[in-house]
Amino acid sequence: MSVTTEEIARICGVSRGTVDRALHGRPGINPDTRKRIIETAQKLGYRPNFIARSLAKGRTMTLGVIVFDLYNRFFAQIVNAIESKAREMGYFIYLTLTNKDLEIEKKCIEHLTDRKVDGILLCSVNNSKDYDKYLKSLNIPIVTVINKISESFHYISIDDRIAMKQATRHVIDKGYKRIIYLSPALSYRDKMNIYAVNQRFIGFTDAINEYASGIETIIIDNKNFTDLFDGIKFTGSKKTAVICTSDIFAIEVLSYFKRRGIKVPGDAGIMGFDNIDVLKYIEPALTTVSYPMDDIGIKAVELLLRLVEGENVHEVPVLEHRIIDRMSL
């Protein structure tokens, strides 16, 4: 049977209120008495009653996290940063995965609200007006990451449009005469929220219109993109670069080129996006856009907890990205 604060009080010869002050670091207690109480609690294996603490604070000390999946190291790294920061702040997380399904996402939200989480970090595939209204009706703090829903909810991210514009300009400056823009998620633009992907495509279009006079462009929004690559001549043709909207696609393109004997960057160049941690194992080293995944996770938790505390947050800073120039261009 677990020891109670009443037993600790009896053993130490103090009141239960004094024990509570000692164990929760509150003032109004003699340092020697505090030390004796803490040592006694540790010796007896005392653990605070979580339910009682939650009722007293009006919180469960838990946060909900909703992301697409963990197949992409991009999401895994963000979740890892979220969990680490939440734990540092005294919170545990409930992690749920939607597999990019609109209805599963709603079920995830219901699951988390039923468990009385204090707030939710949401990477959404929904963004309709009705959905916005539904989320607001929950009366729970929500912070969105990766995909923005609306101005109703704070959003933590980089400026994806500017980042892709700069990445495209970087490719153009390398002297490429044909650019293949690879973004399979664009095929879902009429079906779900792909805010970040759309912003990147706008940034690519901005750069092409502004800097790429006379450069041939090919847009591929098909997940079976390697089949389409079979019909494109890379060796002995226009100097071609493939700009990918995530490093995962860039790695697939690099693997395809190796199978076909297409040299990178001799015959074709590759530009990624995200700078996921597994790139350290990839050869040639991939040029990419560094998306600050750890900072995104940390800032999202910090912002969510400010909202949980009832703070009125007006502005959220846009986080910085960087172009990482390596050997694939």
C-alpha positions in Angstrom: 0.0 0.0 0.0 1.4 3.5 -0.9 2.3 5.8 1.9 0.2 8.9 2.5 1.0 12.5 3.6 -0.8 11.8 6.8 1.6 9.0 7.7 4.6 11.2 6.8 3.2 13.9 9.0 2.8 11.5 11.9 6.3 10.1 11.6 7.9 13.5 11.3 5.7 15.0 14.1 4.3 17.8 12.0 1.0 18.7 10.5 -0.2 17.5 7.1 -0.2 21.1 5.8 3.5 21.3 6.7 4.2 18.1 4.7 2.3 19.5 1.7 4.3 22.7 1.8 7.6 20.7 2.0 6.7 18.3 -0.8 5.4 21.0 -3.2 8.2 23.5 -2.5 6.0 26.2 -0.9 7.4 28.8 1.5 6.6 29.0 5.3 8.5 26.0 6.5 11.8 25.6 8.4 14.6 24.3 6.0 15.6 21.5 8.5 12.0 20.4 8.8 11.6 20.5 5.0 14.7 18.4 4.6 13.5 15.8 7.2 10.1 15.5 5.5 11.6 15.1 2.0 14.0 12.5 3.2 11.3 10.6 5.0 9.0 10.7 2.0 11.9 9.3 -0.2 12.7 6.6 2.3 9.1 5.5 2.4 8.7 5.6 -1.4 6.0 8.3 -1.3 4.4 9.2 -4.7 1.9 12.0 -5.0 -1.7 11.1 -5.8 -2.0 12.1 -9.4 -5.8 12.3 -9.5 -5.9 14.4 -6.4 -3.3 16.8 -7.8 -5.1 17.1 -11.0 -8.4 17.9 -9.3 -6.6 20.5 -7.2 -5.0 22.2 -10.2 -8.0 21.7 -12.5 -5.7 20.0 -15.0 -4.6 16.5 -16.1 -1.0 17.6 -16.9 -1.3 15.9 -20.3 -1.2 17.3 -23.8 -2.6 15.7 -27.0 -0.5 15.4 -30.1 -2.0 14.7 -33.5 0.2 14.1 -36.6 -0.1 12.2 -39.9 2.2 9.3 -39.2 5.8 8.5 -38.1 7.1 7.0 -41.3 8.7 10.2 -42.2 11.6 11.2 -39.9 10.3 14.7 -40.2 7.3 13.9 -38.0 9.3 11.6 -35.7 11.8 14.4 -34.9 9.1 16.9 -34.2 7.2 14.5 -31.9 10.5 13.7 -30.1 11.1 17.4 -29.4 7.5 17.9 -28.3 7.6 15.0 -25.9 11.0 16.1 -24.4 9.8 19.7 -23.9 6.5 18.6 -22.4 8.1 16.3 -20.0 10.6 19.0 -19.0 7.5 21.2 -18.2 5.9 18.5 -16.1 3.5 17.2 -18.8 3.0 13.8 -20.5 1.7 13.5 -24.1 -1.0 11.3 -25.7 0.2 10.7 -29.3 -2.4 9.9 -32.0 -1.8 9.3 -35.7 -4.3 10.2 -38.5 -2.8 8.6 -41.6 -3.9 11.8 -43.3 -7.6 10.7 -42.9 -10.1 13.5 -42.2 -12.4 11.3 -40.2 -9.7 9.6 -38.2 -8.4 13.1 -37.3 -11.8 13.9 -35.8 -11.8 10.7 -33.9 -8.3 11.5 -32.5 -9.6 14.8 -31.3 -12.6 13.2 -29.6 -10.3 10.6 -28.0 -8.1 13.3 -26.6 -10.9 15.6 -25.4 -12.6 12.6 -23.7 -9.4 12.1 -21.7 -9.4 15.8 -20.7 -6.0 16.8 -22.1 -5.1 20.3 -21.2 -4.3 21.3 -24.8 -3.7 19.9 -28.2 -0.9 20.2 -30.8 -2.5 19.5 -34.1 -1.1 18.8 -37.6 -4.4 18.9 -39.5 -5.6 17.6 -42.8 -8.9 19.5 -42.3 -9.5 23.2 -42.8 -13.1 23.8 -43.6 -15.2 26.5 -42.0 -17.3 23.9 -40.3 -14.2 22.2 -38.9 -12.9 25.6 -37.7 -16.2 26.1 -35.9 -16.1 22.6 -34.4 -12.6 23.1 -33.0 -13.6 26.4 -31.4 -16.6 24.8 -29.8 -14.3 22.4 -27.9 -13.0 25.3 -25.7 -9.6 23.8 -25.4 -6.3 25.4 -26.3 -5.1 24.3 -29.7 -1.8 25.1 -31.5 -1.3 24.0 -35.1 2.0 22.9 -36.7 3.0 22.2 -40.3 -0.5 22.8 -41.7 -2.3 26.0 -40.8 -6.1 25.7 -40.3 -7.2 29.4 -40.0 -6.5 32.6 -38.2 -8.6 31.2 -35.3 -5.6 29.1 -34.1 -2.0 29.9 -33.5 0.4 28.4 -36.1 4.0 27.5 -35.5 6.2 27.1 -38.6 8.7 28.7 -41.0 7.6 30.7 -44.0 7.4 27.8 -46.5 6.7 30.1 -49.4 9.9 32.2 -48.9 11.9 29.0 -48.1 11.0 27.3 -51.4 11.4 30.5 -53.4 15.0 30.8 -52.0 15.6 27.1 -52.6 14.5 27.4 -56.3 16.6 30.5 -56.7 19.6 28.5 -55.4 19.0 25.8 -58.0 18.7 28.4 -60.8 21.9 30.1 -59.7 23.7 26.8 -60.2 23.0 27.0 -63.9 20.3 24.3 -64.3 18.2 24.7 -67.5 15.4 22.3 -66.7 13.7 22.0 -63.3 11.5 19.1 -62.3 9.3 20.1 -59.3 8.3 17.0 -57.4 5.4 17.3 -55.0 3.1 14.2 -54.9 0.9 15.8 -52.1 -0.3 18.4 -54.6 -2.6 15.8 -56.0 -4.6 16.1 -52.7 -5.1 19.9 -52.9 -8.9 19.6 -53.5 -9.4 16.8 -50.9 -7.6 18.0 -47.7 -5.5 20.6 -46.0 -2.1 20.8 -47.6 -1.3 24.3 -46.5 2.5 23.9 -46.2 2.7 22.1 -49.6 0.7 24.8 -51.2 2.9 27.5 -49.8 6.0 25.8 -51.1 4.4 25.5 -54.6 3.6 29.2 -54.6 7.2 29.9 -53.6 8.5 27.8 -56.4 6.1 29.6 -58.9 7.3 32.9 -57.5 10.9 32.1 -58.2 10.3 30.7 -61.7 8.3 33.8 -62.7 11.0 36.1 -61.3 14.3 34.4 -62.1 13.8 31.6 -64.5 13.3 33.1 -68.0 13.9 30.4 -70.6 14.2 27.6 -68.1 12.0 24.5 -68.8 9.8 23.4 -65.8 8.0 20.1 -65.3 5.5 19.7 -62.4 5.0 16.2 -61.1 2.3 15.6 -58.5 2.1 11.8 -58.8 3.3 9.5 -56.1 4.4 7.0 -58.8 6.8 9.6 -60.1 9.6 7.2 -61.0 7.3 5.8 -63.8 7.2 9.4 -65.2 10.9 9.8 -64.8 11.4 6.8 -67.2 10.3 9.0 -70.0 12.7 11.8 -69.3 16.2 11.9 -70.7 18.7 13.1 -68.1 22.1 12.2 -69.6 23.3 14.3 -72.5 20.3 16.6 -72.3 19.5 19.8 -70.6 21.2 20.3 -67.3 18.3 19.1 -65.0 17.6 19.5 -61.3 14.8 17.9 -59.3 13.4 20.0 -56.5 11.6 17.9 -54.0 9.1 19.1 -51.3 10.6 16.7 -48.7 13.8 14.9 -48.2 12.0 11.6 -48.3 11.2 12.1 -52.0 14.7 13.4 -52.6 16.1 10.2 -51.2 13.8 8.1 -53.5 14.9 10.2 -56.5 18.6 9.6 -55.6 18.0 5.9 -55.3 16.2 5.9 -58.7 19.1 7.8 -60.4 21.6 5.3 -59.0 19.6 2.4 -60.4 19.5 4.0 -63.8 23.2 5.0 -63.7 22.5 8.7 -63.7 25.3 10.5 -61.9 24.4 13.1 -59.2 25.3 15.9 -59.7 27.1 15.2 -63.0 24.0 14.2 -65.0 21.2 15.7 -62.7 21.0 17.6 -59.5 18.7 17.1 -56.5 17.3 19.6 -54.0 15.5 18.4 -50.8 13.5 20.1 -48.1 13.5 19.5 -44.3 17.1 18.4 -43.5 16.0 15.2 -41.7 18.6 13.5 -39.5 19.1 10.4 -41.7 20.7 12.6 -44.4 24.0 12.1 -42.7 23.9 8.5 -44.1 23.1 9.6 -47.7 25.7 9.9 -50.5 26.2 12.2 -52.2 25.3 14.6 -49.4 21.9 16.2 -50.1 21.4 19.9 -50.6 18.2 20.8 -48.8 16.3 23.4 -46.8 16.8 23.1 -43.0 13.4 23.1 -41.3 14.0 23.7 -37.5 12.1 20.6 -36.3 13.4 20.7 -32.7 12.5 24.4 -32.4 9.1 23.8 -33.9 8.3 21.2 -31.3 9.7 23.2 -28.4 8.0 26.5 -29.4 4.7 24.7 -30.0 4.7 23.3 -26.5 5.8 26.6 -24.9 3.0 28.4 -26.8 0.4 25.8 -25.9 1.2 26.0 -22.2 0.9 29.8 -22.3 -2.6 29.3 -23.7 -3.3 26.6 -21.0 -2.3 29.2 -18.4 -4.9 31.6 -19.8 -2.4 34.0 -21.4 -3.7 36.2 -24.2 -1.1 35.6 -27.0 -1.2 38.1 -29.8 1.8 37.3 -32.1 3.7 34.1 -32.9 7.2 34.5 -34.5 7.9 32.8 -37.8 10.9 30.5 -37.3 14.0 30.6 -39.4 15.0 28.2 -42.2 18.4 27.8 -43.9 19.6 26.6 -47.3 22.1 23.8 -46.7 24.4 23.6 -49.8 25.9 20.1 -50.1 27.0 17.9 -53.0 23.8 16.9 -54.8 23.6 20.1 -56.9 
